[in-house]
Amino acid sequence: MLAAVLAGGCLLALRIPVPPRRHWGGLAVVAGGVVVGFPLLTTLALRTSTTAHAAVVVGLLPLTTALFSALRVGSRPSRSFWLAACAGAAAVIAFTVGQSGGALSGADVYLFGALVVCAAGYTEGGRLARVMPGWQVIGWALVLCLPVSLPGAWVALAQEPVTSGWHGLAGLAWLAVGSQFLGLVVWYRGMAAVGIPRASQLQLAQPLLTLVWAVLLLGEGLTWAAPVTAAAVLVCIAVTQRART
């Protein structure tokens, strides 16, 4: 909700006109996948999963986004691109199965659902960023979610009032301003500049960065498999960035 208020304020202050009707469907996909679906499903997963485990599973997002891009936008990356992307995905799947004793957990089901809806949102956002500025893409998507986020925030505050100290408030502010708005502004701009498939593979670095922050900020421990998997995924990033897309 805070991110939507910020985005709406920017759109009003700059007197940005409402997008043409033909773009509303794409914005709805961005709103449902990136603004609502991905945060909700990952939050549900983190009730029973560690941040480190969730981070590596989310490492499948680049491959999922590239697949959606091929289906929706018609992009045709080279064979070496797909081989590297699939190798990174295989490393993530092996890690997931190994950590859960050979079977998927309930948290993994939430995480894989988050991958699908977020990949759809990223693909539509990258496509729309070719015809409008990236900040307007995420801005209108956030505003579109206000009818859901406002009552949702009201109910959440009624059931669990804010009692966090400054650490919690700082984290909330970062999620609203940095993660949900400003981060997606530059993300969609990058997708429009270099193409959805290549930009999506840069997110293979997210598992490694999340593992580092989980240790530094949350004090979580790491099994040997987590950093090894993250390192393998980083190698795949390098290959995808050199491959022809």
C-alpha positions as CSV (number, residue, x, y, z in Angstrom):
1,M,0.0,0.0,0.0
2,L,2.8,2.4,0.9
3,A,4.5,1.8,-2.5
4,A,1.1,2.4,-4.3
5,V,0.7,5.7,-2.4
6,L,4.2,6.8,-3.4
7,A,3.7,5.7,-7.1
8,G,0.3,7.4,-7.2
9,G,1.7,10.6,-5.9
10,C,4.4,10.6,-8.5
11,L,1.9,10.0,-11.3
12,L,-0.4,12.8,-10.1
13,A,2.4,15.3,-9.5
14,L,3.7,14.8,-13.0
15,R,0.2,14.6,-14.5
16,I,0.8,11.4,-16.3
17,P,-2.3,10.4,-18.4
18,V,-4.0,7.0,-17.8
19,P,-2.5,4.4,-20.2
20,P,-4.5,3.4,-23.3
21,R,-7.0,0.7,-22.8
22,R,-5.0,-1.8,-24.8
23,H,-2.3,-1.8,-22.1
24,W,-4.7,-2.5,-19.2
25,G,-4.5,-6.2,-19.5
26,G,-0.7,-6.2,-19.4
27,L,-0.7,-3.9,-16.4
28,A,-3.2,-6.2,-14.6
29,V,-0.7,-9.1,-15.2
30,V,2.1,-7.1,-13.7
31,A,-0.1,-6.1,-10.8
32,G,-1.3,-9.7,-10.1
33,G,2.1,-11.3,-10.6
34,V,4.7,-8.8,-9.3
35,V,2.8,-6.6,-6.8
36,V,0.4,-9.2,-5.2
37,G,1.2,-12.8,-6.2
38,F,5.0,-13.0,-5.8
39,P,5.2,-11.2,-2.4
40,L,2.2,-13.1,-1.0
41,L,3.3,-16.5,-2.0
42,T,6.9,-16.1,-0.9
43,T,5.7,-14.8,2.4
44,L,3.6,-17.9,2.9
45,A,6.6,-20.0,2.0
46,L,8.9,-18.3,4.5
47,R,6.6,-19.4,7.3
48,T,8.1,-22.8,7.1
49,S,11.2,-22.3,4.9
50,T,14.5,-20.6,5.6
51,T,15.4,-17.5,3.6
52,A,18.5,-19.3,2.2
53,H,16.4,-22.2,0.9
54,A,13.8,-19.9,-0.6
55,A,16.5,-17.8,-2.3
56,V,18.0,-20.7,-4.2
57,V,14.6,-21.9,-5.3
58,V,13.8,-18.5,-6.6
59,G,16.9,-18.9,-8.7
60,L,14.6,-20.6,-11.2
61,L,12.9,-17.3,-11.9
62,P,15.3,-16.3,-14.7
63,L,14.7,-19.5,-16.7
64,T,10.9,-19.2,-16.1
65,T,11.0,-15.6,-17.3
66,A,12.9,-16.5,-20.4
67,L,10.4,-19.2,-21.2
68,F,7.5,-16.8,-20.8
69,S,9.3,-14.2,-23.0
70,A,9.7,-16.8,-25.8
71,L,6.0,-17.6,-25.6
72,R,4.6,-14.1,-25.2
73,V,7.1,-11.8,-27.0
74,G,8.5,-14.3,-29.5
75,S,12.2,-13.9,-28.4
76,R,14.5,-16.6,-29.7
77,P,17.7,-16.9,-27.7
78,S,20.6,-19.1,-28.9
79,R,21.1,-22.7,-28.0
80,S,24.1,-21.8,-25.7
81,F,21.8,-19.4,-23.8
82,W,19.2,-22.2,-23.2
83,L,21.8,-24.7,-22.2
84,A,23.3,-22.3,-19.6
85,A,19.8,-21.3,-18.3
86,C,18.8,-25.0,-18.0
87,A,22.0,-25.8,-16.2
88,G,21.3,-23.1,-13.7
89,A,17.8,-24.4,-13.2
90,A,19.0,-28.0,-12.8
91,A,21.4,-26.9,-10.0
92,V,18.5,-25.1,-8.3
93,I,16.2,-28.2,-8.6
94,A,18.9,-30.5,-7.3
95,F,19.4,-28.2,-4.3
96,T,15.7,-28.0,-3.6
97,V,15.1,-31.8,-3.7
98,G,18.3,-32.4,-1.6
99,Q,17.2,-30.0,1.1
100,S,13.7,-31.4,1.4
101,G,14.7,-35.1,1.6
102,G,13.8,-36.0,-1.9
103,A,10.3,-34.5,-2.0
104,L,8.8,-31.1,-2.4
105,S,7.5,-29.4,0.8
106,G,4.5,-27.2,1.1
107,A,6.8,-24.2,1.1
108,D,8.2,-25.3,-2.2
109,V,4.7,-25.4,-3.7
110,Y,4.2,-21.8,-2.7
111,L,7.7,-20.9,-4.1
112,F,7.1,-22.5,-7.5
113,G,3.7,-20.8,-7.7
114,A,5.5,-17.5,-7.0
115,L,7.9,-18.2,-9.9
116,V,5.1,-18.7,-12.4
117,V,3.1,-15.5,-11.5
118,C,6.3,-13.4,-11.2
119,A,7.7,-14.5,-14.5
120,A,4.4,-13.6,-16.2
121,G,4.6,-10.2,-14.5
122,Y,8.2,-9.6,-15.5
123,T,7.5,-10.5,-19.1
124,E,4.5,-8.2,-19.4
125,G,6.4,-5.4,-17.6
126,G,9.3,-5.8,-19.9
127,R,7.1,-5.7,-23.0
128,L,5.2,-2.6,-21.7
129,A,8.5,-0.8,-20.9
130,R,9.1,-0.7,-24.6
131,V,6.2,1.7,-25.1
132,M,6.1,3.6,-21.8
133,P,8.8,4.5,-19.1
134,G,9.5,1.6,-16.7
135,W,8.5,3.7,-13.7
136,Q,5.1,4.2,-15.1
137,V,4.7,0.5,-15.7
138,I,5.2,-0.4,-12.1
139,G,3.5,2.8,-10.9
140,W,0.2,2.1,-12.7
141,A,0.4,-1.6,-11.6
142,L,0.7,-0.5,-8.0
143,V,-2.2,2.0,-8.3
144,L,-4.2,-0.8,-9.9
145,C,-3.8,-2.9,-6.8
146,L,-5.0,-0.2,-4.4
147,P,-8.6,-1.6,-4.2
148,V,-7.0,-4.8,-2.8
149,S,-4.1,-3.4,-0.9
150,L,-6.0,-0.7,1.1
151,P,-8.6,-3.1,2.7
152,G,-5.9,-5.7,3.1
153,A,-3.7,-3.3,5.0
154,W,-6.7,-2.2,7.1
155,V,-7.5,-5.8,8.1
156,A,-3.9,-6.7,8.8
157,L,-3.4,-3.7,11.1
158,A,-6.6,-4.5,12.9
159,Q,-5.4,-8.0,13.6
160,E,-1.8,-7.3,14.3
161,P,-1.0,-3.6,15.1
162,V,2.4,-2.3,14.3
163,T,4.7,-2.7,17.4
164,S,8.1,-3.0,15.7
165,G,11.0,-0.8,16.6
166,W,13.0,1.3,14.2
167,H,14.5,-1.8,12.6
168,G,11.1,-3.1,11.6
169,L,10.0,0.2,10.4
170,A,13.1,0.7,8.3
171,G,12.6,-2.7,6.8
172,L,9.0,-1.9,5.9
173,A,10.1,1.4,4.3
174,W,12.7,-0.4,2.3
175,L,10.2,-3.0,1.0
176,A,7.8,-0.3,0.0
177,V,10.2,2.3,-1.5
178,G,13.2,0.3,-2.6
179,S,12.0,-3.3,-3.4
180,Q,8.5,-2.7,-4.6
181,F,8.9,0.6,-6.5
182,L,12.4,2.0,-7.2
183,G,13.9,-1.5,-7.8
184,L,11.3,-2.4,-10.3
185,V,11.7,1.0,-12.0
186,V,15.3,0.3,-13.0
187,W,14.5,-3.4,-13.6
188,Y,11.9,-2.8,-16.3
189,R,14.1,-0.1,-17.8
190,G,16.9,-2.6,-18.1
191,M,14.6,-5.2,-19.6
192,A,13.5,-2.8,-22.3
193,A,17.1,-1.8,-23.0
194,V,18.8,-5.3,-23.3
195,G,15.9,-7.6,-23.9
196,I,13.8,-9.7,-21.5
197,P,15.8,-13.0,-21.9
198,R,19.2,-11.5,-21.2
199,A,18.0,-9.2,-18.4
200,S,16.2,-12.0,-16.7
201,Q,19.3,-14.1,-16.4
202,L,21.0,-11.4,-14.3
203,Q,18.6,-12.4,-11.6
204,L,20.5,-15.6,-11.2
205,A,22.7,-13.6,-8.9
206,Q,19.8,-13.0,-6.5
207,P,20.2,-16.3,-4.6
208,L,23.8,-15.6,-3.8
209,L,23.1,-12.0,-2.7
210,T,20.1,-13.2,-0.6
211,L,22.2,-15.9,1.1
212,V,24.8,-13.3,2.1
213,W,22.2,-10.9,3.5
214,A,20.4,-13.8,5.3
215,V,23.6,-14.6,7.1
216,L,24.5,-10.9,7.9
217,L,21.1,-9.6,8.8
218,L,19.2,-12.6,10.1
219,G,22.0,-14.8,11.5
220,E,20.9,-17.8,9.5
221,G,23.2,-20.7,9.0
222,L,24.2,-22.2,5.7
223,T,24.7,-25.8,4.6
224,W,27.6,-26.4,2.2
225,A,25.1,-27.0,-0.7
226,A,23.7,-23.5,-0.7
227,P,26.8,-21.5,-1.6
228,V,28.0,-24.2,-4.0
229,T,24.7,-24.1,-5.8
230,A,24.8,-20.3,-5.8
231,A,28.3,-20.3,-7.3
232,A,27.2,-22.7,-10.0
233,V,24.4,-20.5,-10.9
234,L,26.7,-17.5,-11.2
235,V,28.8,-19.4,-13.8
236,C,25.6,-19.9,-15.7
237,I,24.9,-16.1,-15.6
238,A,28.2,-15.4,-17.3
239,V,27.4,-17.8,-20.1
240,T,24.0,-16.4,-20.7
241,Q,25.3,-12.9,-20.9
242,R,27.8,-13.9,-23.5
243,A,25.3,-15.9,-25.5
244,R,23.4,-14.5,-28.5
245,T,19.8,-13.6,-27.7
